[in-house]
Amino acid sequence: MQRGLGGSPHERLHQDKAGSALPTWQALLVFRSPTPHTPHPTPHTPHPTPSKAFKAVCHLVRKYTLFCISY
């Protein structure tokens, strides 16, 4: 933080922030752009799926959520 500039303390709190290239609402539009729904890359099975590459066992916890235990 820069010192000796005077003014109220609130004004000095925001001097070191880097300015954004886009306003906040425009930056958020990038993340909200429509994308086509793609299927999940792994099949949904109720049984654990062993992974030999990572030596882990994965369980389907919820739709599109895997819980993996490595050993």
Backbone as numpy.savetxt, mean C-alpha at the origin, in Angstrom:
# Nx Ny Nz CAx CAy CAz Cx Cy Cz
14.07 22.57 10.37 13.22 23.74 10.37 14.12 24.97 10.37
13.73 25.98 9.62 14.50 27.21 9.55 14.15 28.08 10.75
15.13 28.83 11.24 14.91 29.67 12.42 15.11 31.14 12.08
14.53 31.98 12.92 14.75 33.41 12.79 13.94 34.08 11.71
12.88 33.44 11.23 12.09 34.03 10.16 10.91 34.83 10.69
10.59 34.71 11.97 9.45 35.43 12.52 8.15 34.79 12.10
7.05 35.46 12.36 5.75 34.92 12.02 5.23 34.04 13.13
4.05 33.49 12.92 3.46 32.65 13.96 4.09 31.26 13.93
4.07 30.53 15.05 4.67 29.19 15.08 4.04 28.23 14.07
2.73 28.39 13.80 2.07 27.50 12.85 2.67 27.65 11.45
3.01 28.86 11.06 3.60 29.07 9.73 4.96 28.38 9.63
5.72 28.37 10.71 7.05 27.77 10.68 7.00 26.25 10.65
5.88 25.64 11.06 5.81 24.18 11.08 5.85 23.57 9.69
5.40 24.29 8.68 5.23 23.70 7.35 6.29 24.14 6.34
7.37 24.76 6.78 8.35 25.27 5.83 9.19 24.19 5.19
9.43 23.08 5.87 10.34 22.07 5.35 9.68 21.02 4.48
8.37 21.08 4.29 7.70 20.08 3.46 7.99 20.34 1.99
8.22 19.27 1.26 8.45 19.39 -0.18 7.11 19.61 -0.87
7.08 20.49 -1.84 5.85 20.77 -2.58 5.51 19.61 -3.50
4.24 19.32 -3.61 3.79 18.23 -4.47 3.64 18.75 -5.89
3.91 17.91 -6.87 3.75 18.30 -8.27 2.28 18.40 -8.64
1.43 17.61 -8.00 0.00 17.62 -8.27 -0.76 18.01 -7.00
-1.90 18.69 -7.17 -2.75 18.90 -5.99 -3.23 17.56 -5.45
-3.63 17.55 -4.19 -4.00 16.30 -3.52 -5.10 15.57 -4.25
-6.15 16.26 -4.68 -7.27 15.57 -5.34 -6.85 14.98 -6.67
-5.94 15.61 -7.39 -5.48 15.03 -8.66 -4.57 13.84 -8.41
-3.77 13.88 -7.36 -2.90 12.75 -7.05 -3.73 11.53 -6.67
-4.85 11.74 -5.98 -5.71 10.63 -5.60 -6.43 10.02 -6.79
-6.68 10.79 -7.83 -7.35 10.25 -9.01 -6.53 9.15 -9.68
-5.22 9.22 -9.55 -4.36 8.19 -10.13 -4.67 6.84 -9.49
-4.90 6.83 -8.18 -5.16 5.58 -7.47 -6.59 5.10 -7.63
-7.51 5.98 -8.03 -8.91 5.61 -8.16 -9.30 5.36 -9.62
-8.34 5.32 -10.52 -8.67 5.10 -11.92 -9.23 3.69 -12.10
-10.23 3.54 -12.96 -10.85 2.22 -13.12 -9.89 1.22 -13.77
-9.85 0.03 -13.25 -9.04 -1.04 -13.81 -9.92 -2.25 -14.02
-9.69 -3.04 -15.03 -10.50 -4.24 -15.23 -10.25 -5.25 -14.12
-11.28 -5.95 -13.73 -11.15 -6.98 -12.69 -10.41 -8.17 -13.28
-9.34 -8.56 -12.65 -8.58 -9.72 -13.11 -8.76 -10.85 -12.11
-8.79 -12.07 -12.57 -8.95 -13.18 -11.64 -7.72 -13.34 -10.75
-7.92 -13.94 -9.61 -6.82 -14.17 -8.67 -5.83 -15.16 -9.30
-4.54 -14.95 -9.13 -3.55 -15.80 -9.81 -3.48 -17.24 -9.31
-3.99 -17.52 -8.12 -3.96 -18.89 -7.61 -5.37 -19.42 -7.46
-5.57 -20.69 -7.67 -6.92 -21.25 -7.51 -7.33 -21.23 -6.05
-8.62 -21.10 -5.81 -9.14 -21.07 -4.45 -9.45 -22.49 -4.01
-8.63 -23.01 -3.14 -8.83 -24.37 -2.64 -8.94 -24.34 -1.12
-9.74 -25.20 -0.53 -9.87 -25.21 0.92 -8.70 -25.88 1.63
-7.83 -26.57 0.91 -6.73 -27.30 1.51 -5.44 -26.49 1.42
-4.49 -26.70 2.31 -3.20 -26.00 2.24 -2.46 -26.32 0.94
-1.78 -25.33 0.42 -1.01 -25.50 -0.81 0.47 -25.43 -0.45
1.22 -26.52 -0.56 2.65 -26.45 -0.24 3.42 -25.72 -1.34
4.37 -24.93 -0.95 5.22 -24.22 -1.89 6.63 -24.77 -1.72
7.13 -25.50 -2.71 8.44 -26.13 -2.60 9.57 -25.11 -2.77
9.32 -24.03 -3.50 10.36 -23.03 -3.72 10.72 -22.29 -2.43
9.73 -21.97 -1.61 9.96 -21.22 -0.39 9.83 -22.06 0.87
9.51 -23.33 0.71 9.27 -24.24 1.83 8.27 -23.61 2.81
7.07 -23.39 2.30 6.02 -22.78 3.11 4.71 -23.50 2.83
3.80 -23.42 3.79 2.45 -23.95 3.62 1.51 -22.77 3.69
0.64 -22.67 2.69 -0.28 -21.54 2.61 -1.71 -22.01 2.80
-2.48 -21.25 3.56 -3.89 -21.53 3.80 -4.71 -20.36 3.28
-5.83 -20.65 2.67 -6.74 -19.61 2.22 -7.55 -19.14 3.42
-7.36 -17.91 3.85 -8.06 -17.38 5.01 -9.38 -16.75 4.59
-9.34 -15.89 3.61 -10.52 -15.26 3.04 -10.36 -15.29 1.53
-11.38 -14.89 0.84 -11.27 -14.81 -0.62 -10.14 -13.83 -0.95
-9.18 -14.23 -1.73 -8.02 -13.45 -2.16 -7.00 -13.20 -1.04
-7.08 -13.91 0.09 -6.11 -13.72 1.17 -5.50 -15.05 1.56
-4.19 -15.16 1.45 -3.49 -16.38 1.83 -2.69 -16.13 3.10
-2.67 -17.10 3.98 -1.85 -17.06 5.19 -0.78 -18.12 5.02
0.48 -17.72 4.97 1.58 -18.66 4.72 2.49 -18.76 5.93
2.92 -19.99 6.20 3.86 -20.26 7.28 5.11 -20.86 6.63
6.24 -20.18 6.81 7.48 -20.71 6.24 8.25 -21.47 7.31
9.00 -22.45 6.86 9.81 -23.24 7.79 11.12 -23.57 7.16
